[in-house]
């Protein structure tokens, strides 16, 4: 704002003093407190009122980290059903082959589904996999295309996260309308049709979804809008919770953007935080998928109609390439 800019000019140019921007530290999450947010559901058990299951995966050279998230109908609550590591034997097979093998094994696990507390099983609606690392990206894209052909639906999607705290070229830019490239605009994420890879790529505002996660973890565990963890000892949840608190949120005024939330890294091991943020975004899209299929969704979730440029309903599940060419030209 003008007052802020005037103060900065006065301090720097007239008095040679450093300017201190208007920064507000948001109350940080505490690892020990998160470890107590458990619900009496064992690891891998899905709440009986779950609507959708989503997954976020953060892929590295030797390890991938994933989180399975259930969105619930009661009070727009969410529950961490499971999290874990995916071993990638890059030193033995090379990055491409090792990543493919590891993701295929993970897909086999996902296809079995997760047991519901009320009986039966539930499968993933969406699984979004970070392909921001150039070396593993070709393998992730190949895997997602392969699974689309096998399942007949785009359950597994490649993802790129963007955040305000990153360098300018990596900041998230929300598109204003759909077209032949931008196929879908969601809540701080959108789907891009990549002609070269013949697949939809998800671009996510990772800062927004980390804030979404932070707010749910800061909500009392029994209140509406809260996020809970599966039942385990504090020691078992320690590493996961340390990852979730590896970054802290800060609100800062930036000219032309207003007050924004920036995420400041405190420790390098933040992989579960990324995976959790991706699963949150994927859960939002999963609710839209369920709504499109005529299934009930959480009352607090606002679903807007999404259309193709010609006015027809946007296909948000998988379609073969020939149908897609006919739809989009």
C-alpha positions as CSV (number, residue, x, y, z in Angstrom):
1,X,0.0,0.0,0.0
2,X,1.0,3.7,-0.4
3,X,1.7,4.1,3.3
4,X,4.0,1.1,3.4
5,X,5.9,2.2,0.3
6,X,6.3,5.7,1.7
7,X,7.7,4.4,5.0
8,X,10.2,2.2,3.2
9,X,11.4,5.0,0.9
10,X,11.8,7.3,4.0
11,X,13.8,4.8,6.0
12,X,16.0,3.6,3.2
13,X,16.7,6.8,1.2
14,X,16.6,9.5,4.0
15,X,17.8,7.7,7.1
16,X,19.6,4.7,5.7
17,X,17.7,2.4,8.0
18,X,16.4,-1.1,7.2
19,X,12.7,-1.4,6.4
20,X,10.8,-4.0,8.4
21,X,7.8,-5.2,6.4
22,X,4.4,-5.9,7.9
23,X,4.9,-9.6,8.8
24,X,2.6,-11.7,11.0
25,X,3.8,-15.1,12.2
26,X,0.9,-17.5,12.2
27,X,0.7,-19.7,15.3
28,X,3.0,-22.7,14.5
29,X,1.9,-26.3,14.8
30,X,3.6,-28.2,17.6
31,X,4.7,-31.8,16.8
32,X,3.9,-33.1,20.3
33,X,0.3,-31.7,20.1
34,X,-0.3,-33.3,16.6
35,X,0.7,-36.7,18.0
36,X,-2.4,-36.6,20.2
37,X,-4.9,-36.0,17.4
38,X,-5.8,-39.6,17.1
39,X,-9.2,-41.3,16.5
40,X,-10.0,-44.8,17.5
41,X,-9.5,-46.2,14.1
42,X,-6.5,-48.4,13.4
43,X,-4.0,-47.8,10.6
44,X,-5.5,-48.3,7.2
45,X,-9.1,-48.3,8.5
46,X,-11.5,-45.9,6.7
47,X,-14.2,-44.1,8.8
48,X,-17.7,-45.4,8.1
49,X,-18.9,-41.9,7.0
50,X,-16.1,-41.4,4.5
51,X,-17.1,-40.0,1.1
52,X,-13.9,-40.2,-0.8
53,X,-10.3,-41.4,-0.4
54,X,-7.5,-39.5,-2.0
55,X,-3.7,-39.8,-2.0
56,X,-0.8,-37.4,-2.4
57,X,2.7,-38.7,-3.2
58,X,6.0,-36.9,-2.9
59,X,8.6,-38.7,-5.0
60,X,12.4,-38.5,-4.5
61,X,15.4,-40.5,-5.8
62,X,15.4,-43.3,-3.3
63,X,12.1,-42.8,-1.4
64,X,8.6,-41.7,-2.0
65,X,6.2,-40.5,0.8
66,X,2.5,-40.9,0.5
67,X,-0.6,-40.1,2.6
68,X,-4.1,-41.5,2.2
69,X,-6.8,-39.0,3.2
70,X,-10.5,-39.7,3.9
71,X,-13.0,-36.8,3.5
72,X,-16.0,-37.4,5.7
73,X,-19.7,-36.4,5.6
74,X,-19.9,-35.5,9.3
75,X,-18.9,-31.8,9.9
76,X,-16.7,-31.6,6.8
77,X,-14.0,-33.5,8.7
78,X,-11.0,-35.3,7.3
79,X,-9.0,-38.3,8.6
80,X,-5.5,-39.6,7.8
81,X,-6.1,-43.3,7.0
82,X,-2.5,-44.2,6.3
83,X,0.9,-42.8,5.4
84,X,4.2,-44.4,4.5
85,X,7.3,-44.7,2.3
86,X,7.7,-46.2,-1.1
87,X,11.2,-47.6,-1.6
88,X,12.8,-46.7,-5.0
89,X,15.9,-48.7,-5.8
90,X,17.5,-46.1,-8.1
91,X,21.0,-47.2,-7.3
92,X,20.3,-50.7,-8.5
93,X,18.0,-50.0,-11.5
94,X,18.4,-46.4,-12.4
95,X,15.9,-43.6,-11.6
96,X,13.4,-44.3,-14.5
97,X,13.1,-48.1,-14.1
98,X,13.2,-48.0,-10.3
99,X,10.5,-45.3,-10.1
100,X,8.2,-47.2,-12.5
101,X,8.7,-50.5,-10.5
102,X,8.0,-48.7,-7.2
103,X,4.9,-47.0,-8.4
104,X,3.5,-50.1,-10.0
105,X,3.9,-51.9,-6.7
106,X,2.2,-49.0,-5.0
107,X,-0.7,-49.1,-7.5
108,X,-1.2,-52.8,-6.8
109,X,-1.6,-51.9,-3.1
110,X,-4.0,-49.1,-3.9
111,X,-6.2,-51.4,-6.2
112,X,-6.9,-53.6,-3.2
113,X,-8.7,-50.7,-1.5
114,X,-8.9,-49.9,2.3
115,X,-11.3,-51.6,4.7
116,X,-14.3,-49.5,5.9
117,X,-15.1,-49.5,9.6
118,X,-18.7,-50.4,8.7
119,X,-17.6,-53.3,6.5
120,X,-16.6,-53.5,2.8
121,X,-13.7,-51.6,1.2
122,X,-13.2,-48.2,-0.4
123,X,-10.8,-47.4,-3.3
124,X,-9.0,-44.3,-4.2
125,X,-10.8,-41.7,-6.2
126,X,-7.7,-39.7,-7.0
127,X,-3.9,-40.1,-6.5
128,X,-1.7,-37.1,-7.4
129,X,2.0,-37.7,-7.7
130,X,4.6,-34.9,-7.6
131,X,6.6,-34.9,-10.9
132,X,8.5,-31.7,-10.2
133,X,11.9,-33.5,-10.2
134,X,13.0,-33.7,-13.8
135,X,14.8,-37.0,-13.5
136,X,11.7,-38.9,-12.3
137,X,9.1,-37.0,-14.3
138,X,9.2,-39.2,-17.4
139,X,8.6,-42.4,-15.3
140,X,5.7,-40.8,-13.4
141,X,4.1,-39.6,-16.6
142,X,4.5,-43.1,-18.2
143,X,3.1,-44.7,-15.1
144,X,0.0,-42.5,-15.0
145,X,-0.7,-43.1,-18.7
146,X,-0.2,-46.8,-18.1
147,X,-2.7,-46.8,-15.2
148,X,-5.2,-44.8,-17.2
149,X,-5.2,-47.4,-19.9
150,X,-5.6,-50.2,-17.4
151,X,-8.3,-48.6,-15.2
152,X,-10.1,-46.7,-17.9
153,X,-10.1,-43.6,-15.6
154,X,-7.5,-41.0,-14.7
155,X,-7.1,-42.0,-11.1
156,X,-3.4,-41.4,-11.0
157,X,-2.3,-38.0,-12.2
158,X,1.1,-36.2,-12.4
159,X,1.4,-33.1,-10.4
160,X,3.5,-30.0,-10.1
161,X,3.4,-27.8,-7.0
162,X,3.8,-24.1,-7.1
163,X,4.2,-21.7,-4.1
164,X,4.5,-18.0,-3.4
165,X,7.8,-18.5,-1.4
166,X,9.5,-20.1,-4.4
167,X,11.3,-18.1,-7.1
168,X,9.1,-16.0,-9.4
169,X,9.0,-18.5,-12.2
170,X,7.6,-21.2,-9.9
171,X,4.8,-19.1,-8.3
172,X,1.3,-20.5,-8.8
173,X,-0.7,-18.5,-11.4
174,X,-4.5,-19.3,-11.4
175,X,-5.9,-19.3,-14.9
176,X,-9.1,-17.3,-15.5
177,X,-10.9,-19.6,-18.0
178,X,-10.8,-23.0,-19.5
179,X,-9.6,-23.6,-23.1
180,X,-7.9,-26.3,-25.1
181,X,-4.9,-26.3,-22.8
182,X,-6.5,-25.4,-19.4
183,X,-9.2,-28.1,-19.1
184,X,-10.4,-27.6,-15.5
185,X,-10.0,-24.9,-12.8
186,X,-10.5,-26.0,-9.2
187,X,-9.8,-24.5,-5.8
188,X,-6.2,-23.3,-6.2
189,X,-5.4,-26.1,-8.6
190,X,-6.1,-26.7,-12.3
191,X,-5.7,-29.4,-15.0
192,X,-3.5,-28.8,-18.0
193,X,-3.8,-31.0,-21.1
194,X,-0.2,-31.8,-22.1
195,X,-0.2,-32.7,-25.8
196,X,3.3,-34.1,-25.9
197,X,2.7,-36.5,-23.0
198,X,-0.9,-37.1,-23.9
199,X,-2.0,-36.7,-20.3
200,X,-3.6,-34.2,-17.9
201,X,-1.1,-32.5,-15.6
202,X,-2.3,-31.0,-12.3
203,X,-0.8,-27.8,-11.2
204,X,-1.4,-27.0,-7.5
205,X,-0.9,-24.0,-5.3
206,X,1.0,-25.9,-2.6
207,X,1.0,-22.9,-0.2
208,X,-2.8,-22.7,-0.2
209,X,-3.2,-26.4,0.4
210,X,-0.5,-26.4,3.1
211,X,-2.5,-23.6,4.8
212,X,-5.7,-25.7,4.3
213,X,-3.9,-28.6,6.1
214,X,-2.5,-26.3,8.8
215,X,-6.0,-24.8,9.6
216,X,-7.5,-28.3,9.9
217,X,-4.7,-29.4,12.2
218,X,-5.1,-26.3,14.3
219,X,-8.9,-27.0,14.7
220,X,-9.7,-29.0,17.9
221,X,-9.8,-32.7,17.0
222,X,-13.5,-33.1,17.9
223,X,-14.7,-29.9,16.1
224,X,-16.2,-29.6,12.7
225,X,-13.5,-29.1,10.0
226,X,-10.8,-31.0,11.9
227,X,-8.3,-33.5,10.7
228,X,-7.5,-36.5,12.8
229,X,-4.8,-39.3,12.6
230,X,-5.3,-43.0,12.9
231,X,-4.7,-44.6,16.3
232,X,-1.1,-45.2,17.0
233,X,1.4,-44.4,19.8
234,X,2.9,-40.9,19.9
235,X,6.2,-42.5,19.0
236,X,4.8,-44.1,15.8
237,X,3.4,-40.7,14.7
238,X,6.6,-38.8,15.6
239,X,8.3,-38.8,12.2
240,X,5.1,-37.9,10.4
241,X,4.3,-35.0,12.7
242,X,7.9,-33.7,12.5
243,X,7.5,-33.6,8.7
244,X,4.2,-31.7,9.1
245,X,5.9,-29.1,11.2
246,X,9.0,-28.8,9.1
247,X,7.7,-25.5,7.6
248,X,6.0,-22.6,9.3
249,X,3.4,-20.3,7.9
250,X,3.9,-16.5,7.8
251,X,1.5,-13.9,6.6
252,X,3.2,-11.0,4.8
253,X,2.0,-8.0,2.9
254,X,3.4,-8.0,-0.7
255,X,2.7,-5.0,-3.0
256,X,0.2,-5.7,-5.7
257,X,-0.7,-9.0,-4.0
258,X,-1.9,-7.9,-0.6
259,X,-1.5,-10.1,2.5
260,X,-0.3,-13.6,1.4
261,X,0.7,-16.7,3.3
262,X,4.3,-17.7,2.8
263,X,5.7,-21.0,3.9
264,X,9.2,-20.9,5.5
265,X,11.2,-24.2,5.6
266,X,12.6,-25.0,9.0
267,X,13.9,-28.5,8.2
268,X,14.6,-30.4,5.0
269,X,12.5,-33.4,5.9
270,X,9.1,-32.0,4.8
271,X,8.0,-34.8,2.5
272,X,4.9,-35.9,4.4
273,X,3.8,-32.2,4.5
274,X,4.0,-32.0,0.7
275,X,2.2,-35.3,0.3
276,X,-0.5,-34.2,2.8
277,X,-1.1,-31.0,0.9
278,X,-1.4,-32.8,-2.4
279,X,-3.9,-35.3,-0.9
280,X,-6.0,-32.4,0.4
281,X,-6.2,-30.9,-3.1
282,X,-6.9,-34.3,-4.6
283,X,-9.7,-34.8,-2.1
284,X,-11.4,-31.6,-3.3
285,X,-11.3,-32.9,-6.9
286,X,-12.4,-36.3,-5.7
287,X,-15.6,-34.7,-4.2
288,X,-16.3,-33.1,-7.6
289,X,-15.9,-36.5,-9.3
290,X,-18.3,-38.1,-6.8
291,X,-20.8,-35.2,-7.3
292,X,-20.6,-35.7,-11.1
293,X,-21.3,-39.4,-10.6
294,X,-24.5,-38.5,-8.6
295,X,-23.2,-39.5,-5.2
296,X,-23.7,-37.2,-2.2
297,X,-20.8,-35.1,-1.0
298,X,-20.1,-33.1,2.2
299,X,-22.6,-30.3,2.8
300,X,-19.8,-27.8,3.3
301,X,-18.2,-28.5,0.0
302,X,-19.3,-26.1,-2.8
303,X,-19.3,-27.7,-6.2
304,X,-19.5,-25.4,-9.2
305,X,-20.5,-26.5,-12.6
306,X,-17.5,-27.0,-15.0
307,X,-17.9,-27.0,-18.7
308,X,-15.8,-27.4,-21.8
309,X,-15.5,-24.4,-24.2
310,X,-18.4,-25.6,-26.3
311,X,-20.7,-25.8,-23.3
312,X,-20.8,-29.6,-22.8
313,X,-20.1,-31.1,-19.4
314,X,-16.4,-31.4,-18.7
315,X,-15.2,-35.1,-18.6
316,X,-13.4,-35.4,-15.3
317,X,-12.8,-39.1,-15.4
318,X,-10.7,-41.0,-18.0
319,X,-11.5,-41.2,-21.7
320,X,-9.5,-42.7,-24.5
321,X,-7.4,-40.5,-26.8
322,X,-9.8,-40.8,-29.7
323,X,-12.8,-39.5,-27.6
324,X,-10.6,-36.7,-26.3
325,X,-9.6,-35.6,-29.7
326,X,-13.2,-35.5,-30.8
327,X,-14.1,-33.4,-27.7
328,X,-11.3,-30.9,-27.9
329,X,-10.2,-30.9,-31.5
